[in-house]
Structure formats: structure tokens, C-alpha cells
């Protein structure tokens, strides 16, 4: 068993070897650029593919993908652990998983197993359906409103939150009171 980003355990279920038809195909996506689509039915819990690419430091990732110099967000970075990021760009040795788009209503999830990242099906996926997982970009707390606009979402799901960032945590009563007290002190 392996742990997913949300802490759930998921079985490691490899692709069926008896079926020669590929599990997925890469083609143009209505969400963004290229996408990965189920080529045949994918069962819930299936390990679909590995997120591959060059392993780099956070510092190197920041050099390669400077958001301040981009007109719109577009990277292939996936955080493996505190020190390591996988650059999934094709030029960095990335594979098909780097074409999986974000969705606020994902049908897949990324599971870190040892020093590898695998994409697993959260539910059964019919042929022709685009594979997607929730990117859950970290919030810094500094300029989140501005970042939400930069990291806007194109998934089109009914519950789209408008951003590929993690959902904002609800404010606690204590934080709300502190904010009111600061305002009344002015």
C-alpha cells in the first residue's frame, strides 16, 4: 500500500498484461493544450502511469520556471519531497503523465511511493474520458488573491473553484475575532 496526497491508502495495481490495447492516449485537450485520455475502461484503484522527469532541487525549479517572468502559468513541476522536484517537461525526460491536466473534480490522484510518483484512478474511468487530478498548489498566505488569478483553472467542472491552488482553509473563530479587534483598534 502507498499513501496518496490526501493520506488515503491505495493498492498498487499494475496494468493488465493480457490486453495489448494501451490504457491511455495523449491528444489535444479541451481543458488545456494536450491531455491524457482513457483508451479503454480503467478500474478504480488502477495505477495508470508514473510521473517521470529530471529530479532537481527547489532552487533549480525556481530558476527554470520563474512565475514573475511568465504571462501565464505553465510548468511541469511536481514536488516529490522537501528537497526534490520532478521536472516532467519533455525536454527534461518527462513522460505522458506530464500531460495530465488539473481538475477540481478529479478522476485520478497522485500517489508518492518511495521516490516515485504514480497516477492512480480514483474511480472507474470510461474510454474517451480525460484523466485529471487536483494539482493543489500550495498557498503562501502572502498574495493568494493575486496567485489565484495567475493559477486560474480551466477544468469546467460544476464545482470548479477557479484556481489550481489548494482550497483556502476556512478562517477560525479566533482568527475572525483577532481581525475584528485589529479593525476596532484603529
C-alpha positions as a printed Julia matrix, in Angstrom:
186×3 Matrix{Float64}:
   0.0    0.0     0.0
   1.03   3.6    -0.65
  -0.16   6.95    0.67
  -1.91   9.46   -1.58
  -1.69  13.25   -1.24
  -4.84  13.16    0.89
  -3.42  10.46    3.18
  -5.58   7.58    1.95
  -4.03   4.23    1.18
  -4.28   2.9    -2.36
  -3.41  -0.51   -3.75
  -0.63  -0.76   -6.3
  -2.42  -2.35   -9.22
  -0.31  -2.64  -12.38
  -1.77  -2.53  -15.89
  -3.23  -5.78  -17.19
  -0.67  -7.58  -19.28
  -3.24  -9.62  -21.2
  -4.71  -6.63  -23.02
  -2.43  -5.21  -25.72
  -4.59  -2.1   -26.17
  -2.93   0.88  -24.4
  -4.61   2.07  -21.22
  -4.46   5.73  -22.3
  -3.64   8.04  -25.22
  -2.27  11.6   -25.37
  -4.13  14.06  -27.58
  -5.44  17.64  -27.7
  -7.45  18.6   -24.62
 -10.43  20.93  -24.19
  -9.02  21.82  -20.74
  -5.54  22.91  -21.8
  -3.02  22.01  -24.52
  -2.51  18.26  -24.61
  -4.22  15.84  -22.26
  -4.26  12.15  -21.36
  -7.43  10.19  -22.15
  -8.6    6.71  -21.21
  -8.27   4.44  -24.23
 -10.14   1.62  -22.51
 -12.01   1.28  -19.23
  -9.77   1.98  -16.22
 -10.86   0.42  -12.94
 -10.88   2.36   -9.66
  -7.51   1.99   -7.89
  -5.56   1.18  -11.06
  -2.0    2.52  -11.16
  -2.08   4.16  -14.59
   1.41   5.6   -15.1
   4.44   7.13  -13.39
   5.21  10.84  -13.34
   8.72  10.89  -14.8
  11.34  13.52  -15.47
  14.53  15.06  -14.2
  14.96  15.23  -10.42
  16.04  18.74   -9.43
  16.25  20.96   -6.34
  13.67  23.6    -5.45
  16.25  26.27   -6.27
  16.77  24.84   -9.77
  12.99  24.6   -10.26
  12.64  28.29   -9.39
  15.34  29.15  -11.93
  13.7   27.13  -14.7
  10.16  28.35  -14.1
  10.15  31.93  -12.85
   6.44  32.79  -12.48
   7.24  36.52  -12.4
   8.51  36.29  -15.99
   5.59  34.23  -17.3
   2.49  35.76  -18.85
   0.52  32.68  -17.87
   1.34  29.73  -15.69
   2.73  26.65  -17.42
   5.17  24.27  -15.74
   5.66  20.54  -15.4
   6.98  20.53  -11.84
   5.86  18.0    -9.25
   7.16  18.12   -5.67
   8.43  14.73   -4.56
   9.69  15.73   -1.1
  11.14  18.76    0.73
  14.36  18.67   -1.29
  13.34  17.18   -4.64
  11.13  18.3    -7.51
  10.49  16.32  -10.69
  10.58  18.4   -13.87
   8.25  16.49  -16.16
   8.89  18.64  -19.25
   9.63  16.52  -22.32
  12.98  18.31  -22.65
  13.81  17.1   -19.11
  12.9   13.47  -19.82
   9.25  13.77  -18.8
   6.68  11.23  -19.87
   2.99  11.14  -20.68
   1.92  11.9   -17.09
   3.12  15.48  -17.5
   0.19  15.99  -19.92
  -2.43  15.13  -17.29
  -4.39  18.32  -16.64
  -5.83  19.7   -13.41
  -9.47  19.31  -12.43
 -11.37  20.47   -9.36
 -13.39  17.24   -9.79
 -10.53  14.79  -10.43
 -10.84  11.18  -11.54
  -7.2   10.44  -10.61
  -4.78  11.17   -7.81
  -1.01  11.28   -7.48
   0.47   8.82   -5.0
   4.09   9.02   -3.86
   5.59   5.56   -3.4
   9.18   5.62   -2.19
  10.94   8.05   -4.53
   8.41   7.74   -7.36
   5.08   9.37   -8.17
   2.29   7.3    -9.7
  -1.1    8.38  -11.04
  -3.99   6.19   -9.83
  -7.67   6.13  -10.78
  -9.95   7.48   -8.03
 -12.98   5.89   -9.7
 -13.82   3.91  -12.81
 -12.95   5.89  -15.96
 -14.72   5.24  -19.25
 -12.89   5.21  -22.62
 -12.53   8.72  -24.08
 -12.67  10.49  -20.69
  -9.77  12.83  -19.92
  -7.64  11.87  -16.92
  -7.16  14.68  -14.4
  -6.03  15.18  -10.85
  -6.19  18.13   -8.44
  -2.84  19.95   -8.61
  -3.42  21.54   -5.16
  -0.74  24.24   -5.47
   0.36  25.43   -2.03
  -0.89  28.75   -0.71
   1.69  31.15    0.69
  -0.75  33.37    2.58
   1.04  36.45    1.23
  -0.62  37.26   -2.09
  -3.09  34.4    -2.52
  -5.74  36.51   -4.28
  -3.22  37.53   -6.94
  -1.89  33.97   -7.23
  -5.42  32.56   -7.67
  -5.8   34.76  -10.76
  -2.4   33.65  -12.12
  -3.11  29.97  -11.39
  -6.63  30.06  -12.8
  -8.46  26.83  -13.55
  -9.94  25.77  -16.88
 -11.44  22.44  -15.86
 -15.07  23.48  -16.34
 -16.41  21.12  -13.66
 -19.6   22.04  -11.8
 -17.61  22.51   -8.59
 -14.68  24.4   -10.16
 -13.06  26.65   -7.56
 -11.49  28.87  -10.24
  -7.89  28.11   -9.29
  -5.49  25.16   -9.31
  -4.4   26.16   -5.81
  -5.43  24.2    -2.72
  -8.81  25.31   -1.42
  -8.49  28.11    1.11
  -8.78  26.93    4.7
 -11.83  28.34    6.45
 -10.92  31.02    8.96
 -11.28  30.01   12.59
 -13.38  31.98   15.04
 -10.19  33.04   16.81
  -8.74  34.49   13.57
 -12.0   36.29   12.78
 -12.07  37.81   16.29
  -8.44  38.92   16.01
  -9.19  40.57   12.66
 -12.22  42.4    14.16
 -10.17  43.51   17.17
  -7.45  44.96   14.89
 -10.07  46.87   12.9
 -11.8   48.25   16.01
  -8.44  49.34   17.5
  -7.8   51.65   14.52
